[in-house]
Amino acid sequence: MVQRANILDTGDCVDRSKRIGARERWATYVVFMGTGTLISAWAPLIPFARFRLGIGEGELGILLLFLGGGSLIGMPLTGLLTARLGCRMVMVGGTLVAAAVLPFLAVSTSFIGMAFALAIFGGAMGTIDVSANIQAVTVEKRMGLSLMSGFHACYSIGGFIGAGGLSGLLKLGFGPLEASFALGLLVVASVCSRAMGFISYANDGGKSPPLFVFPKRLVLFIGVFSALVFMAEGAVLDWSGVFLVQYRGAETYAAGFGYAAFAVAITIGRLVGDRLINAVGAHQVLLAGGLVAATGFAMVLALPSQSLALCGFMLVGFGAANIVPIMFKAAGLQTLMPANLAVAVVTTFAYGGNLMGPALIGLIAHLVDLRVAFAMLAAIMAFVALAGRTVVPDR
């Protein structure tokens, strides 16, 4: 079992003389919601970008690689940045950069310019993502409460705000530039208003962290389990609609219902997740969650009804909801390497799983069958349920 970490040994952005309480807790909720809002605001802008640039699906895929590549470059560096600068400077700076680039994504008419902007946007989002999780780990640990699932629920809520809010502004007649600028300004104002609640101090003792620490085996395992869960989540996002149309006879307008059911369920699951963990322990929540998610995938495969398939995707959401927050908690509590660097490693693994998972599912669907790929996801979630408990503390 993972031992509860001593803060002075973990390299958190923490000074024991600094008191952490409600101000830092609510600031963390806000930055998670802002992060979800910014990243999801890009989704409604994609059709406009395709039209302006005159590109097809292949070229769009290349552009999205720049977004993912920027994130994967920014994430590993963020552990070092937060250790040297503190979480406040990194989160506020990342938010300002992402919000400033978002309107450019709404108006760029150059493929190269869009690629460059997406790389910067992805790097900024990756930086905010990691630093927000470092802040969350520190706040949760210092307050002695289970809070991580609630923080991640705010990210999910932000996803609804970003995609729904920007789409709503477009529906009201705002142009993409005005809508993205307004939404970015709202996030910046929200995050900056809570900036005093972000951890502003760096490593204890004033020691500069090493430029590179090879991840310890425990942290690598935590990262792999997180990547597997994110792979399943990414597969639901990209392939649930295809499955419903191809195998359950859904109309094309209803293709998004599978992911919608999943997204609502994962948000609800995270809103109640902290209470569940406090009541029965992280081990039981992880075991039950993984098995419920596996059952959801099995239901999607085995039952021919479209409505029951939607129930299956909802079960996947409920089951997966709290597994990744538990993994981030474990990364913060281990004592083998600095927590800020461990969180950066786990976040990078998780995001890598989210990027590569849908591609792997597509390859399996092409070579064999999409149903085989979904069966593999059911097996993966069952494996996480049974084996994942070996790397997380029970509370």
C-alpha positions as CSV (number, residue, x, y, z in Angstrom):
1,M,0.0,0.0,0.0
2,V,1.2,3.5,-0.7
3,Q,2.3,5.4,2.4
4,R,0.9,8.8,3.1
5,A,3.5,11.3,1.9
6,N,5.4,13.7,4.1
7,I,5.0,17.1,2.4
8,L,8.6,18.1,2.9
9,D,9.7,14.9,1.1
10,T,7.5,15.2,-1.9
11,G,8.6,18.5,-3.4
12,D,5.2,20.1,-3.4
13,C,4.8,23.7,-4.1
14,V,4.3,24.1,-0.3
15,D,5.6,25.9,2.7
16,R,4.5,24.4,6.0
17,S,4.2,27.9,7.4
18,K,1.5,28.7,4.8
19,R,-2.0,27.8,5.9
20,I,-4.2,26.2,3.2
21,G,-7.9,26.3,3.6
22,A,-11.2,27.3,2.0
23,R,-9.7,30.0,-0.2
24,E,-7.3,27.6,-1.9
25,R,-10.0,25.0,-2.2
26,W,-12.4,27.3,-4.0
27,A,-9.6,28.7,-6.2
28,T,-8.8,25.1,-7.3
29,Y,-12.5,24.5,-8.2
30,V,-12.4,27.7,-10.3
31,V,-9.2,26.8,-12.2
32,F,-10.4,23.3,-13.0
33,M,-13.7,24.8,-14.4
34,G,-11.7,27.4,-16.4
35,T,-9.5,24.7,-17.9
36,G,-12.4,22.7,-19.0
37,T,-14.1,25.8,-20.4
38,L,-11.1,26.8,-22.5
39,I,-10.3,23.4,-24.0
40,S,-13.9,22.6,-24.9
41,A,-14.4,26.0,-26.5
42,W,-12.2,24.9,-29.3
43,A,-14.7,22.2,-30.4
44,P,-17.5,24.5,-31.8
45,L,-14.7,26.4,-33.7
46,I,-13.5,23.4,-35.6
47,P,-16.2,23.5,-38.4
48,F,-15.4,27.2,-38.9
49,A,-11.7,26.5,-39.1
50,R,-12.3,23.8,-41.7
51,F,-14.4,26.1,-43.8
52,R,-12.0,29.0,-43.6
53,L,-8.9,26.9,-44.4
54,G,-10.7,24.7,-47.0
55,I,-9.3,21.5,-45.6
56,G,-10.6,18.0,-45.3
57,E,-10.5,15.4,-42.5
58,G,-6.9,14.4,-43.2
59,E,-5.6,18.0,-42.9
60,L,-7.7,18.6,-39.9
61,G,-6.2,15.5,-38.3
62,I,-2.7,16.9,-38.9
63,L,-3.8,20.2,-37.2
64,L,-5.1,18.3,-34.2
65,L,-1.7,16.6,-33.9
66,F,-0.2,20.1,-33.3
67,L,-2.7,20.6,-30.5
68,G,-1.8,17.3,-28.9
69,G,1.9,17.7,-29.5
70,G,1.9,21.1,-27.8
71,S,0.2,19.6,-24.7
72,L,2.6,16.7,-24.5
73,I,5.6,19.1,-24.7
74,G,4.1,21.5,-22.0
75,M,3.0,18.8,-19.5
76,P,6.4,17.3,-18.6
77,L,7.9,20.8,-18.2
78,T,5.2,22.0,-15.8
79,G,6.4,20.0,-12.8
80,L,9.7,21.8,-13.0
81,L,8.1,25.2,-13.6
82,T,5.8,24.9,-10.6
83,A,8.6,23.8,-8.4
84,R,10.6,26.9,-9.4
85,L,7.9,29.5,-9.8
86,G,4.9,28.2,-7.8
87,C,1.5,27.2,-9.0
88,R,0.0,30.7,-9.1
89,M,2.4,32.1,-11.7
90,V,2.2,29.1,-13.9
91,M,-1.7,28.8,-13.8
92,V,-2.3,32.5,-14.3
93,G,0.3,32.7,-17.1
94,G,-1.1,29.6,-18.8
95,T,-4.6,30.9,-18.6
96,L,-3.7,34.2,-20.1
97,V,-1.8,32.6,-23.0
98,A,-4.6,30.1,-23.8
99,A,-7.3,32.8,-23.6
100,A,-5.3,35.1,-25.9
101,V,-4.7,32.4,-28.5
102,L,-8.4,31.2,-28.5
103,P,-9.7,34.1,-30.7
104,F,-6.9,33.6,-33.1
105,L,-8.1,30.0,-33.6
106,A,-11.5,31.6,-34.6
107,V,-10.1,33.8,-37.4
108,S,-6.8,32.3,-38.7
109,T,-6.9,31.7,-42.5
110,S,-3.4,30.2,-42.7
111,F,-2.8,26.5,-42.2
112,I,0.7,27.1,-40.8
113,G,-0.6,29.9,-38.6
114,M,-3.4,27.7,-37.3
115,A,-0.9,24.9,-36.6
116,F,1.4,27.2,-34.7
117,A,-1.5,28.7,-32.7
118,L,-2.8,25.2,-31.9
119,A,0.6,24.1,-30.7
120,I,0.8,27.2,-28.4
121,F,-2.8,26.7,-27.2
122,G,-2.1,23.0,-26.5
123,G,1.1,23.8,-24.6
124,A,-0.7,26.4,-22.5
125,M,-3.6,24.0,-21.8
126,G,-1.2,21.2,-20.8
127,T,0.6,23.6,-18.5
128,I,-2.6,24.6,-16.8
129,D,-3.8,21.0,-16.6
130,V,-0.7,19.8,-14.8
131,S,-0.3,22.8,-12.5
132,A,-4.0,22.6,-11.5
133,N,-3.6,19.0,-10.5
134,I,-0.5,19.8,-8.5
135,Q,-2.5,22.5,-6.7
136,A,-5.3,20.0,-6.2
137,V,-3.0,17.4,-4.8
138,T,-1.4,19.9,-2.4
139,V,-4.7,21.3,-1.2
140,E,-6.3,17.9,-0.7
141,K,-3.2,16.7,1.2
142,R,-2.9,19.7,3.5
143,M,-6.6,19.9,4.3
144,G,-6.8,16.2,5.0
145,L,-10.0,15.7,2.9
146,S,-10.9,13.8,-0.2
147,L,-11.4,16.6,-2.8
148,M,-9.9,15.4,-6.0
149,S,-13.1,14.0,-7.6
150,G,-14.9,17.3,-7.0
151,F,-12.1,19.2,-8.6
152,H,-12.3,17.0,-11.7
153,A,-16.1,17.3,-11.7
154,C,-15.5,21.1,-12.1
155,Y,-13.4,20.3,-15.2
156,S,-16.3,18.3,-16.6
157,I,-18.8,21.2,-15.8
158,G,-16.4,23.6,-17.5
159,G,-16.6,21.4,-20.6
160,F,-20.3,21.9,-20.8
161,I,-19.9,25.7,-20.2
162,G,-17.2,26.0,-22.9
163,A,-18.8,24.1,-25.7
164,G,-22.4,25.1,-24.8
165,G,-21.6,28.7,-24.0
166,L,-19.7,29.3,-27.2
167,S,-22.3,27.5,-29.2
168,G,-25.0,29.6,-27.5
169,L,-23.2,32.8,-28.3
170,L,-22.9,31.8,-32.0
171,K,-26.6,31.0,-32.0
172,L,-27.3,34.5,-30.7
173,G,-25.5,36.0,-33.7
174,F,-22.0,36.6,-32.3
175,G,-19.2,35.9,-34.7
176,P,-16.6,33.2,-33.8
177,L,-14.1,36.0,-32.9
178,E,-16.4,37.9,-30.6
179,A,-17.7,34.7,-29.0
180,S,-14.2,33.2,-28.3
181,F,-12.9,36.5,-27.0
182,A,-15.9,36.9,-24.6
183,L,-15.5,33.4,-23.3
184,G,-11.8,33.7,-22.9
185,L,-12.2,37.0,-21.1
186,L,-14.7,35.4,-18.7
187,V,-12.3,32.6,-17.9
188,V,-9.4,35.0,-17.3
189,A,-11.5,37.2,-15.0
190,S,-12.7,34.2,-13.0
191,V,-9.2,32.7,-12.7
192,C,-7.5,36.0,-11.8
193,S,-10.2,36.8,-9.2
194,R,-9.2,33.7,-7.4
195,A,-5.4,34.0,-8.0
196,M,-4.7,34.7,-4.3
197,G,-5.9,31.2,-3.6
198,F,-3.3,29.6,-5.9
199,I,-0.1,28.4,-4.3
200,S,2.5,31.0,-5.0
201,Y,5.6,29.5,-3.3
202,A,8.0,27.0,-4.7
203,N,10.0,24.2,-3.2
204,D,10.8,24.2,0.5
205,G,14.3,25.2,1.5
206,G,14.8,27.2,-1.7
207,K,16.5,24.3,-3.5
208,S,16.2,24.2,-7.2
209,P,14.6,20.9,-8.4
210,P,16.6,18.7,-10.8
211,L,16.1,19.2,-14.5
212,F,15.1,15.6,-14.9
213,V,14.1,12.8,-12.6
214,F,13.4,9.4,-14.2
215,P,9.9,8.3,-13.0
216,K,9.9,5.7,-10.3
217,R,8.2,2.4,-11.1
218,L,5.2,3.1,-8.8
219,V,4.6,6.4,-10.6
220,L,5.0,4.7,-14.0
221,F,2.3,2.2,-13.0
222,I,0.0,5.0,-11.8
223,G,0.6,6.7,-15.2
224,V,-0.2,3.5,-17.1
225,F,-3.4,2.9,-15.3
226,S,-4.4,6.5,-15.9
227,A,-3.6,6.1,-19.6
228,L,-5.8,3.0,-19.8
229,V,-8.8,4.8,-18.3
230,F,-8.2,7.9,-20.5
231,M,-8.0,5.6,-23.5
232,A,-11.4,4.2,-22.8
233,E,-12.8,7.7,-22.2
234,G,-11.3,8.9,-25.5
235,A,-12.8,5.9,-27.3
236,V,-16.2,6.7,-26.1
237,L,-15.8,10.3,-27.3
238,D,-14.6,9.3,-30.8
239,W,-16.3,6.0,-31.4
240,S,-19.6,5.8,-29.5
241,G,-21.4,7.6,-32.3
242,V,-20.0,5.4,-35.0
243,F,-21.0,2.3,-33.0
244,L,-24.6,3.6,-32.4
245,V,-25.1,4.4,-36.1
246,Q,-23.3,1.3,-37.5
247,Y,-24.5,-1.4,-35.1
248,R,-27.6,0.0,-33.3
249,G,-29.4,1.7,-36.2
250,A,-29.2,5.2,-34.7
251,E,-29.9,8.2,-37.0
252,T,-26.9,10.4,-37.6
253,Y,-28.4,13.2,-35.6
254,A,-28.4,10.9,-32.6
255,A,-24.8,9.8,-32.9
256,G,-23.7,12.2,-30.1
257,F,-26.2,10.9,-27.6
258,G,-23.8,8.1,-26.5
259,Y,-21.1,10.5,-25.5
260,A,-23.6,12.9,-24.0
261,A,-24.9,10.1,-21.7
262,F,-21.3,9.3,-20.8
263,A,-20.4,12.9,-20.1
264,V,-23.4,13.6,-17.9
265,A,-22.8,10.3,-15.9
266,I,-19.1,11.1,-15.4
267,T,-19.9,14.5,-14.1
268,I,-22.5,13.2,-11.6
269,G,-20.1,10.4,-10.6
270,R,-17.4,12.9,-9.7
271,L,-19.7,15.2,-7.9
272,V,-20.5,12.4,-5.4
273,G,-17.1,10.7,-5.7
274,D,-15.4,12.4,-2.7
275,R,-18.3,11.3,-0.4
276,L,-18.1,7.8,-1.7
277,I,-14.3,7.7,-1.1
278,N,-14.7,9.1,2.4
279,A,-17.4,6.5,3.1
280,V,-16.0,3.3,1.8
281,G,-12.4,4.0,0.8
282,A,-10.6,4.5,-2.5
283,H,-10.0,0.8,-3.0
284,Q,-13.7,-0.1,-3.0
285,V,-14.6,2.9,-5.3
286,L,-11.8,1.9,-7.8
287,L,-12.9,-1.7,-7.7
288,A,-16.6,-1.0,-8.1
289,G,-15.9,1.8,-10.7
290,G,-13.8,-0.4,-13.0
291,L,-16.2,-3.3,-12.8
292,V,-19.2,-1.0,-13.5
293,A,-17.4,0.5,-16.5
294,A,-16.6,-2.9,-17.8
295,T,-20.2,-3.9,-17.4
296,G,-21.2,-0.8,-19.3
297,F,-19.1,-1.7,-22.3
298,A,-20.4,-5.3,-22.1
299,M,-24.0,-4.0,-22.1
300,V,-23.3,-1.8,-25.1
301,L,-22.0,-4.9,-26.9
302,A,-24.5,-7.5,-25.8
303,L,-27.8,-5.7,-25.9
304,P,-29.3,-4.8,-29.3
305,S,-31.4,-1.9,-28.2
306,Q,-30.2,1.7,-28.9
307,S,-31.6,2.9,-25.6
308,L,-29.9,0.2,-23.6
309,A,-26.6,1.0,-25.4
310,L,-27.0,4.6,-24.1
311,C,-27.5,3.2,-20.6
312,G,-24.3,1.2,-21.2
313,F,-22.4,4.3,-22.1
314,M,-23.8,6.0,-19.0
315,L,-22.6,3.1,-16.9
316,V,-19.1,3.5,-18.4
317,G,-19.2,7.2,-17.3
318,F,-20.4,6.4,-13.8
319,G,-17.7,3.7,-13.4
320,A,-14.8,5.6,-14.8
321,A,-15.7,8.9,-13.1
322,N,-13.5,8.6,-10.0
323,I,-10.6,6.3,-11.2
324,V,-8.4,9.0,-12.6
325,P,-8.9,11.4,-9.6
326,I,-7.9,8.5,-7.4
327,M,-4.8,7.9,-9.5
328,F,-3.8,11.6,-9.2
329,K,-4.3,11.4,-5.4
330,A,-1.9,8.4,-5.4
331,A,0.7,10.4,-7.4
332,G,0.6,13.1,-4.8
333,L,0.8,10.7,-1.8
334,Q,3.7,8.6,-2.9
335,T,7.1,9.5,-1.4
336,L,9.5,8.1,-4.0
337,M,9.8,11.3,-6.1
338,P,8.6,14.9,-5.8
339,A,4.9,15.1,-6.1
340,N,4.9,17.9,-8.6
341,L,7.1,15.9,-11.0
342,A,5.0,12.7,-10.3
343,V,1.8,14.6,-11.2
344,A,3.4,15.9,-14.4
345,V,4.3,12.3,-15.4
346,V,0.8,10.9,-14.6
347,T,-0.9,13.8,-16.5
348,T,1.3,13.2,-19.5
349,F,0.6,9.5,-19.5
350,A,-3.1,10.1,-19.2
351,Y,-3.2,12.6,-22.0
352,G,-1.1,10.3,-24.1
353,G,-3.7,7.5,-23.6
354,N,-6.4,9.9,-24.5
355,L,-4.6,10.8,-27.8
356,M,-3.5,7.3,-28.8
357,G,-6.5,5.3,-27.6
358,P,-9.0,6.4,-30.3
359,A,-6.4,5.8,-32.9
360,L,-5.7,2.3,-31.6
361,I,-9.5,1.6,-31.5
362,G,-9.7,2.7,-35.1
363,L,-6.9,0.4,-36.1
364,I,-8.5,-2.6,-34.4
365,A,-11.9,-1.7,-36.0
366,H,-10.2,-1.5,-39.4
367,L,-8.3,-4.8,-39.0
368,V,-11.0,-6.8,-37.2
369,D,-14.2,-5.1,-35.9
370,L,-15.3,-2.2,-33.7
371,R,-17.1,-4.6,-31.4
372,V,-13.8,-6.4,-30.8
373,A,-12.3,-3.1,-29.8
374,F,-15.1,-2.4,-27.4
375,A,-14.7,-5.9,-25.9
376,M,-11.0,-5.0,-25.4
377,L,-12.1,-1.9,-23.5
378,A,-14.3,-3.9,-21.2
379,A,-11.4,-6.2,-20.4
380,I,-9.1,-3.2,-19.8
381,M,-11.5,-1.6,-17.3
382,A,-11.9,-4.9,-15.5
383,F,-8.1,-5.2,-15.3
384,V,-7.8,-1.6,-13.9
385,A,-10.5,-2.5,-11.3
386,L,-8.6,-5.6,-10.1
387,A,-4.9,-4.4,-10.5
388,G,-5.2,-0.7,-10.0
389,R,-5.8,-1.0,-6.2
390,T,-2.2,-2.1,-5.8
391,V,-0.9,1.4,-6.5
392,V,-3.3,3.6,-4.6
393,P,-3.9,4.3,-0.9
394,D,-7.2,3.4,0.6
395,R,-8.1,6.9,1.7
